[in-house]
């Protein structure tokens, strides 16, 4: 076998030396990349926005901050919050060699890409959020039209103005709504001079949309002067001048209203007239009702325009047999608009009022007796009250001053203080055999209980015995007169244990039952006599 020899000549040595130098140079160029983390088996994160790659980072935690910083920069440049419906994505990419961005560079990359997205065909609009309800409007003027249409339903004289103010608590530009007393012409002019033309329009007007500030200020001044003049003329014509201080004291929206700028498609914008209808029309909303004394499910349902079945459907676990107690909470639906208006009105008016009833106690009368000694006559007073309303419905009235014009005459009633006597069944047990009715062709003027001879008979009520002994068809009989003028009679007794003129107490044993007189068997006959005539005893027995 021949062996192939390898010979080195000068040319070969030069070629080898050049190769070594090139290899070393490449290795030296590769050192920084390996040192920065892109060694064998390492990886980095590729950042894309709306499907387009904007850069790459080694640490994914810097991406969110860079994205928010870019959005904030665009927001400042456009004087409002831009809500572009785009999101970034992170993909982990295994590579040996590559370049990464620091936070500032990535922020710039995000900014450049977002600027191009915002510049596309989407239209600038305004999102109005009321709790969970949101409507998108095409201009700042549309926003104001919706708000004023809601307010003016309860501020008919347009005494209050709406201000759009920046929400300092929010990181990006979000605006809220405040309602304040309408400035007079002089006050408006002073504010215009003070704030350089933005008075009465709201802190946010300078940077929110196409609203003409100078026209707005001029319209506020003109409108205020005109309405004040008209109000004074109307009051003079009608001869009715309000008391000083009367009228609306405050107007406010019950819900928090937030406004933000957005870029949306044209078909996402709601016309102002439609938005006004959506915001002001009544819709069914759940509320918690606190049960009051005397409430039942049907009462609660009827008073809120609902059926019992509808109330039960809103309250899980409740049925028609559920017993309600004062203080319980029941969910009901009530019609309310998306945006409610709360007003506080000061009103001065005259009204009748009555004094408390005065009583004269009579210790000789029972509590069941009373007589009017003096009829009442109303007094008159002038009242100033603060009336709180929600959507025009009064919720509270707080009297802040009162002037008596004429004192009332109180009603005077004399009443008894004695507790009237009560009546009990004269025997324990027994079988009811005959009531207060016609029997055998004539009136049976009492009630009968069959019982064995010798059963204890008790006084139905305390009083004085007026008769004790044989009494015609009653046989052995006892009659007792009571403090309220009534009498009780006990007949067919076998033995009498009291005598005439004796005082007895309720429940005292006065006789033993028997079968004497006109009787068909052992029993007790019992009567109650009022003004000389027997009445049915059963309604009087306690």
C-alpha positions, 0 to 999 in steps of 0.5 A: 500500500502506498502512502500519500505524503503531505508536503509543506512549501512556502505557499502552503505555509502562507495560506495556512497562516491567513486561514488562522488569522481569519478564524481568530478574527471571526472568533473575536467578533463573536465574543460580544454576541456570546457575552450578551446572552446569545450563546449556544442554546440561548433564546430571545423574544420577538415582539409583534404588533398587529402581525408586524415585527417591531423588535426583539428583547432579551427580557419580556418584562420591559415590553408592557411598559414600553407599549404604555409609554408609546400609547401615552406619547400618542395620547399627549400628541393627540390631546386625548386618549387613543383606543386602538384595538391592537395588542402586542404579542411575544414569541420566544425564539431560540437563536445563537446570534441576533440583536435586542432592543433596550426599553427606550428603543422598543418604545420608539418602535411601538410609537412608530407602528402605533402612529401608522395604525392610528393614521388609518381610516378610523374616525375620532369619536367619544366614548361616554360610559355610564356605569356598565352602559357605553355609547360612542358619539361622533363629536364633542358637541354630541356629548354635550347635546346628550348630557344637556338633553338629560339635565334639561328635563329637570332643569327647565330654566337651564340654571345649571351648566355642564362642565367636562373636567379632566380626571387627575386620578387617571393615568391617561386622558379620561374626563368626567362630568360636573354640573354647576350653577350657570354663571351670570353674564358678568361672572362669565365675562370675568371667567373668560378674561381670567382663563383666556376664553375657556370659562363655563365650557369646562377644563377639558374643552381646549383639547377635546375635539372641534368645539368652537370655544369663542362661540361657546362662551358667547352663547353662554353669555347671551343665553344667561342674559336672555333667560334672566330677563325672560324669567323676571318678565314672566314673574312680573306678568303673573304677579308671582315672585318667588321667595328669596332663595327659592328654586333649584339649589343643585343639579347633579347626575346620579351616576358617574359619567366618564368620557374618553376619546377613541378612534373607531369605525364610522358604523360604531358611532351612534347619532346624538338623537338616538343616544339621547333616547338610549340614555333618557328612556326608562328601562327595568333595573333591579333594586333592593326593597326593604320590607315595612310593617304590613307588607306582603308579597302582593302589596310589594308587587302591586305597589311597584307595578309587578306581578307576584310571580315576577317578584318571586322570579327575582328572589331565589328561594322565595315562594308564595308561602314565604313570611316576610318580616320588617327589615327583610330585603326583596329584589324588585325591578323599577323603571329608570333611565341609564342616566338619572338626574338628582335635584335639590329644590328650595321651596317656600309654601303655606300649608295647614297643620294641626296640633296634637290631640289633648286628653282628659283622663277620667278614672271613673270611665272605662277605657272603652268610653271617650267624648270629644270636648273641643273640636280641632281647627287647623293652623297655618304656617309658612314653610321653607324646605329642601326637596330632593328628587330623583328623575322628578320624583320626590325622595326626601323633604327637609324643613329648614325654617317655619313661620307660624301664621295662625295657631291651631286649636287642638282637639280635646278628648275626655277618655276613661282609664279603667280597664273594662271587666272581662267574662269567662266561661262559668264551668271548666269543661262540659259539653255545649248543648244549646245556643242563643236561638229559638228552641221549641217554638220560643227563644232560648235566651242563654247557652247550655253546657251539659255536665255532671251534677255537682260540677263547680260553677264560677263567677264569670266576672267580679261583681255583687250578687243581686239574686240567689235562690229559687227563680221560677223555671230556672230552678236554683239560680244566681244573678250577679251585677257587674261594674260595667252595668251588665248582669250574668245569670246561672240556672238549674243549680243543685246548690247555691254557695253565695247570698244576695248582696255578697261581693264575688271575684272573677273565677270564684266558686259560687254554686254546684251544677244540677238539674233543678227547675224546667230542665231536661238533664243535668246542665248549667244555663248561662245568660248575659243581660245588658240593659234588662235584655238577654244577649248572646253570651258567647261574643263576650266570653274571654 
